[in-house]
Amino acid sequence: MSKAAAAGTRPPAPRLTRAEWALLLVLVAIQFTHMVDFVIIMPLGDRLRRELGISPEQFGAVVAAYAWAAGVASLLASFVMDRFDRKSVLLSMYAGFGVSTLLCGLAPTYEWLLVARTLAGVFGGLAAVSLMAVIGDVFPPEKRGRATGAVVSAFAVASVAGLPIGLLLAEEYGRGAPFVALAALSAVVWLVGCVRLPPIRGHLAAPRRHPVAEFVAVVKTPNHLWGFAFSFFLVLGTFTVASFIAPVLSAANGWSEQKLAVIYMVAGLCTLLGTNVIGRLADRFPRLMLFRILGAAALVMAVVVSNVTEVSLGGAVLAVSGFMVVAAGRMVPAQAMILGASAPAVRGAFMSLNTAVQHLATGLAPTIAGAILVEGPGGKLEGFPLVGLVSAGTAAVSLVLAGRLKPVPQHVAPPVVTLVPPEERSAVATVHEPAAVA
């Protein structure tokens, strides 16, 4: 028995090639623009309500429209996602996302903004699904942890750079400026993606049945059902408490948006560093073990951050940073486990349904938290400790469900696209079977 096996670790993972890094940078850029678009609407809430004259209920509808639209679109896309080249799907959906984001920036009324956010949810959600399917097809299991870690870190980059820049643009040029700038950046990323992304068609070689029959087969697979349940409780355990951290801290301490920006900038930087380190660990150690360690830490931090509200700025930075690092960090091994739970021929459908489940949890989480919280004297929000307990409880369920999720057996391991420089690339990307992974 090798020393690595005796220690419960994998052999040293092969390095990512230059072509893999180039592809990964494009995917990270796509995910970055998607995450900035997803989160920027919340800190712009007060400005949007003032300038568009919308009520809190209407603003809540604008925020929820994105998640619900993405969930419904992902559900419908599961019928056809695996019948097209991954590159074509990703670039088509990303183009729609860019146009929708531009419409958000140009929205003159509440109705226009609601429609634009709905479209952004549809196209942004499907682009995110396609992106994860690309990672599952292109990167072999022994490199998938680092790849998912890099993509997950895009959320941290969005917090460190995207949000502060977006808020500055809104202050200088108005509420639509962040969305217009983001649409322009998305256009540049789309052009780069056209050049750098290889055609990914290996999954098209599998025999096909009627879309409804394939959908039923995906839903009936026990491993897929465990994956859906795992994703639901994992996301619910994060966003139940995360969706109200900023308003609770602001109401409890009377902090301005500038202080909240400092908190999220530092927390985002810590998360950026943490997710990339965890990505390397996910390729070195058993992912279930790593997830449960980080998941247990996230459970504890959900309770901590929900009880530490009237605190100094430094204390808030420590609490929020700790929560974000472990909450985002556990998503790295979790996403790698989910990607490995389906065969390549149905990975697009599985990831579409999985994303629909995640968006359902994302939309449900703030609803649960909002039903618990009440406004107390001085505008403070009371009941956040109970929200933390609910978050910890749902997160604990995901720790149990993680053990029911099984990787695809080695004899049906997913084919992996071999990346080569564009000047050496043939009409389609070549495919090979990955080496066995312990």
N, C-alpha and C positions, 0 to 999 in steps of 0.2 A: 504494500500500500504506500502511495506517495505521501510526502509530508503534507501537501495541500489537502489531500483527501482525509488524512488523519486529523487535520485541524478543522475540517468541515468547510473548507474554502475551495474555490475553483482554481485551476492553473492560471497563471498570469494571462489576462485577456490580450488578444492581439491589438496592436495600435490601429487607430482609424487612419485610413489612407488620405492623401491630399484630396482626391475626388470626393470621398465621403465627407470630409470637413467642408468642402465647398458646397455640397448639397445641404449639409446640416445648417450652414450659415443662412442659406436661402429659407429653409424651413423655419428657423428661429426668427428671421425677419418677418415672415408671414404671420407667425404666432404673435410676435411683438405688436404689430399693427392691430391684430384682432383683439389682443388683450387691452391695449390702450383704448380702443373704441368701446370695449365692454365696460371698463371701469371709469372712464372720464365723465360719464353722464352723472355719476353720483356727487362728486364734489362741485359740479356745475349746477346742482339742484336749486340753490337759492337764486342764482342769477337767472336761470330759466324761468322760475316761478315769477320773478319780478318782471322780466322783460316780455314774457309771453302772457302774463296775467293768468296763469293756470293755478288750480287748487292743489293741495297736497295729494288728494286722491287722483287727480289727473297725472301728476308727476309720478306717482306710484305705478299708474298704468303704463307710462312711458318706459319705466325701468323694467317692469314685468314683461312688456311686449317682446323685448329682445329674447329673454329666456324661453318664453312660451313658443314664440315663432321658431326658434332654433330647435326646440324639442319636437314640434310637429313636423318640421321639414326633415329632420333626421329620421323620424319614424317612417315617413313616406319614401325617403331616399333609399331606405334599406331594401326596397323591392328591386331596385335597378342599379345600385351603386357598384356592384361587382361585374357589370356587363360592359364597362368602358375602361379605357386606359386611365390609370390613376393620375397621370400628368394632366390629361385633358380635363378631367373632372376638377382637379385642384385649381387649375388656372381659370377655368370657366367660373367656378364659384367665387374665386378670389376677385375676379373682375367685377362680378355683381356686387361683392362686398364694397369695393372701392367706389362704385357709382352710388350705392346706398349711403355710404358715409358722407359723400359729397352732398347728397340730398339733405342729410341731417344738418349740415352746415348752412344750407340755403333755406331751411324751413322758416317761413314767416309766421306760421300759426301752430297752435297745439295739434290740430288735425294732421297737418303736413308732417310735423315732427313724429307723431305717433305712427303714421304710415312708413316714414323713412326708417324709424327704429325697428319696425316689424320686418322690413326688407333686409336691413342690416343683420338682424338675427337669423333670418333664413339663409342668406348667403354666407355670413360669417360662421354660423354653426356648421354648415356643410363643408366649408373650407377646412375647418378644424378636424372634422371627421376624415376627410380625404388626407390631410396631413399625417394623422396618426396611422392610417392604412399604409401610406408611403413608408413610414418608418418601419412598420411591421414587415413589409415586403423587401425593403432595401437592406436593412441592417440585420445581420445574423444574431441569434440569441446572445452570443458572447459579447456583442457590442451594443445591444439594445438598451442597457442601463444608462450608458453615457449619452446615447442619442436622446432618450426620453428626458434625462436630466437637463440636457441643454435646452430642449424645447420647453420644459416646465419652468426653467429659469427665465424665460421670456416674460413671465408675470412679474418677476422681481425687477427686471429691467424696466418694465412699464411703470412700476412704482417709483424707481429711482430717477428715471429720466422723463418718461412719457407724461406722467401726471404733472410734475412741476412745470414743464415746458408748455403743456396744454393750458394750465391755469394762467400762466403768464401771457400766453397768446389771447386768452379770453379777456383778461384784464385790459390788455392794450388795444385789441381790435374787435372785441365783441364775442358773443356766445358761439357764433358759428366758426370762428377762426380755427379752433383746434380740429374740427372735423374737416375743414377744407385742407389744412396742412396735412392731416393724416391721409386724406384721399390722394393728395399729390405724392406723398411718400409711398403709398400703396401702388401707385402707377409705376414708380421706379422699380420697386420690388418685383412687380409683375413682369416687367421687361427682363429683368435679370433671371427670373424663374423660367421664362421662355427659353433662355439660352442654356442655363445650367441644369435644369431638371431633365433626366433621361426619360424616354418612354418606359412605362412600367406595365407590361402586358402579360406577365407570366401567369397570372390568375385566370386569364381569358381562355387558357388551354383546357380548363376543367369542363366536363360536360354540363350542360345547362338544362334545367327543367323550367316549367312555368314559374313566373315570378312569385305568384302566391304560394305555390308548392315549396319553393326555396325559402320563402319567408317563414312558412309554418315549420319547415325543417330546422331553421336557425333557432326559432323560438322554443321548439320542443327539445333541443339538445340540453341535457341536464347541466353540463358544464357552462353553457351560455347563461342559463337561468341563475346559476350561482354567481356568475360574473355580474349580471344585472343587479342582483340583490346587494352584492358587495359594493358596487359603484354607488347605488342609491344611498346606503347608510354612510358610506365614506364621505360623499359630498354633503349630505345633510348634517353630518357631524362637524363639518367645517363652517358652512355658511350660516347655520343657525346663530352662532355667536359672532362670526366675522361681519355679518351684514349690519350690525348695530354697534360695533366698536367705536367708530368715529362719532356718531351722534351722541352716544352715551358719554364718552370722554369730553366732548365739547360742552354738553349740557351740565355735566358735573363740575367742570373746572372753569367754564366760561372762556374756553380757548377759541382763538380765531382760526381761520383756514390756514394761515401761515404756520402755526404751531402744529396743526395736524399734518401739514405737508412735511415738516421736519421729522415727525414720528414715522411716517410711511416711507420717507426717503431712506432713513437709517435702517428701518426694518427691511425694506426692499434690498438694500445693499447686502445686509446679512443673509437674506434669503438667496440672493444671487450666488454668493460664495458657497452657501450651504448646499444648494441643490446640485451644483457641479461636483462637489466633494462626494455627496451621497450617490450621484450617478456613477462615479468610479467604484464606490463600495458595492453598488448593486451588481456590477460585473465581476466582483471578487468574492462576495459572500452570498449565502443563500438568501434569496429575495424575501421569502416569507419571514425568516427570522429578522431581517433588517426592517421590514414593514412593521412587524409587531413591536419592535423596540421603539421605532419612531412614532407608531400609532399610540402606544402607551404614554409616551411623552406628550403627544398632542392632546390626549385626554386630560392629563394633568394641567397643561397650560390653558386649556379651555376654561377650567375651573378657576385658575389663577387670574386670567385676564378679565373674567367676568366679575371678580370680586375686588380687583384693584382698580377702582375708578377715580376716587378722589385722591389724587397722587401728584407728585411733582412731574415735570416734563421728562426728567431723566428716568424716573420710575416707569412712566408710561412707555418710553422708548424700549426699556429692557423687557417689559411684559409683552408688548406687541411684537417685538423682534423675536422673542423666544417662541411665541405662538406661531408666527408666520414661518419661521425656519422649520419647525417640526411638522406643521400642517402641510406646507408645500413639499417638504422633504419626503414625507411618507408617500406622496403621489408619484415619486420617481419609481420605487420598486413596485408600487401598485399598478401603474400604467404598463410597466414591463411585463408584469404577471398577466394583466388583462390582454395585452397584445399576443401573448403566447397561448391564450386559451382557445383560440379558434384556428381552423385551417385556412390557408391563404385563399382558397377558392371562395370562401364566404366571409372573409375578414371585413370587407367593406360593409356588408349587411350587418354583421355583428357589431362593428364599431358605430354604425349609424344608430342602431337600436340602443347601444350602450350610452351614446351621447344623448339620445332622447331621454333616457332614464336619468342621466346626470342633470339635464336641464329641468326635468320635473322636480328633482330634489333642490336645485338652485332656486326655482320659483316658490317652492313650498317652505323652504327654510325661513326667509324673512316673514312669511305669513304666520308661521308658528311663533317666532320671536315677537312679532308685532302684537299678537294676541295676548302674550304674557306681559309685556311691558305696559306700564301706565305712567302718565305724566303726574309727577308730584309737585310739591311746593317749589316755586322758583323755576319751573320748567324742567326740573331734573327728571330723568327717566328711571323709574323704580322697577325692580323685578329682574334685573340683569343676572344676579347670581343664580336664579332659577333657570334662566336661559342657558347659562353655562352648564348646569347639571343636565339639562335636556341634550345639549350638544355632546357632552361627555358620554351620556348613555347611548346615543345613536352611534357615536364613534366606537364604543365598546362592542357593539353588535358587529361592526365591520372587522374587528380583530378576530372574531370567531368565524365569520364567513370567509375570511381570507384563506383559511385552511381547507375549505371545500373547493377552491379553485385549482384545477389541475392543468398542467401544461399539455399541449398537443403531444401525443406519443411520437417518439423519434422516427418511426417508420413513415409518418405522414408529416414530418417537419416541413415548415414553409419553405418554398424556394426563395432564394435570395438573389436580388439583382446585382450583377457585377458592374460597378461603376468604372468607367474609363473616361479619359479626357475627351471633350467634344470633338477634337480633330481626329481622334482615333475611333470614335463611336460608330457602330454600324447603324442600320436603319432602326433596329430595335435593340433594347438592352438584353444582354445574355443572361441566362439563368443557370444556377447550379444548386445542388443540394448542400445545405450547411453541414459542417462537421458535427458529430455528436457532441452534446453538451451534458455534462454530468448534472 
